Structure formats: structure tokens, C-alpha cells
């Protein structure tokens, strides 16, 4: 075995996001961001959000699942505060408030 492979277990894995399954299931959190896209057919809203320190997420742009009521409350380009849950089944917006 090469030295590189022998030391692979001790190498830090920088840039990884903690996943819900590592903490035992679903997590809830809140964040602020800007709506960048709405896809009613897919049932998603894409949000460019800041860091979510409570669950160890960096700032990013991502699509969240959202029900029809949530999708009707948001507008592309709008700043929002939002609550969501995330887990092995994905990330779902549970409430939004315009900022």
C-alpha cells in the first residue's frame, strides 16, 4: 500500500457539508436569501441564501421543494426570510416572509 493511501483516513475532508443522516435525521432551520427562480411544475423555488450556521451550511444557491401556497407567495428577485427542513428526503421550505 502506498503512503498516500495509508494516510487517506486521516486527511481532512474540507468543503463537505454536514448531512442530516450524520445527525440522525431531519433538521429545521431558518435563513435569508433572494428568490432566483420558481418552477411550479417541479414544485421548487431556487433561493440564493447566506450561511445557515445552525446546520453548518455555507452560503449557496439551491432549489428547495415548496408547496403551491409557498410558490404563490414568492417573486423572482424578492428578498425573503424563510424556514425550511432538510433531511434524507431533500430540503423543503415551510414558510416565507418578504424582507
N, C-alpha and C positions, 0 to 999 in steps of 0.2 A: 504494500500500500504506500502511495506517495505521501510525503509530509503534508502536502496541500490537502489531500483527502483526510488524513488523520486529524487535522486541525479544524475540519469543516464544522464540527459540532460546536466549537467554541467561538466561531465567527459571529459577530453581532449582525443581526438582520435589520439594518436601518431601512427606514421608509415603509415598513409594514404597518398596516392599520390593524388595531385590535378588532377581532371579530366577535360577534355575540356568542358564538359557540364556545369561545375560550372562557367566557364569564358565566356560562351556564344558561344562556337563553336570551330572551328578548330584553332590550333596553329602551327606555324612553328618554328623550332629550328635547331641548329647545335651541333654536338658533335664529339668526337674522340673515337675510340674503335678498337677492334680486331674482325675480322670475325671468328666465331667459327663453322658455318655450312651454307650450301647453299642447298636449296631444290627447284630445278627448277620446279618440278611438282606442288608443293604448291604455287610457286611464292613468296618464302620468303628467307630472309637472316637473320641469327642469329648473333647478334653483342653483345659482351661484352663491354659496354661503361662506361665511367666515369659519374659523376654527370652532369645533364643538368640544371644548375641553373636558366636559363631563364624561365623554365616551372616547376621548383620545383621537378625534378626527382632525386632520388639518383642514385648512380652507380648500374648497374644491367646488366644481360644478358637477351636479349629478341629477339624474332623474329619480323622482320619488313616485311611488304609486299614490293615487289620490282618488277619492270617490267623486261622483258627479257634483255634489254640493260644494266640495272644496274647489274643484276645477272652475265652477261658475263664480267663485269669489276672487279669483286672481286675474291679473292682466300682465301680459308680457311687458317688461321694463319696470314693473312696480316693485318697490321695496316692501318686504314683509318680515314680520316676526312669525315664526311657525314652531309648532310642536310636532314631533314625529316619534315613531317607534321603529326599531331596527332589530333584525334577528336573522335567523337562517332562511326565512321566507322572503327577505328583502326589506326595504325601507318604505314606510307609509306615513304620509302627512296626516295628522289627526286634527289639526286646527291651524288657522292662519289669521293674522291681524295685519292690516296695512300699516306701514310705518310712515 
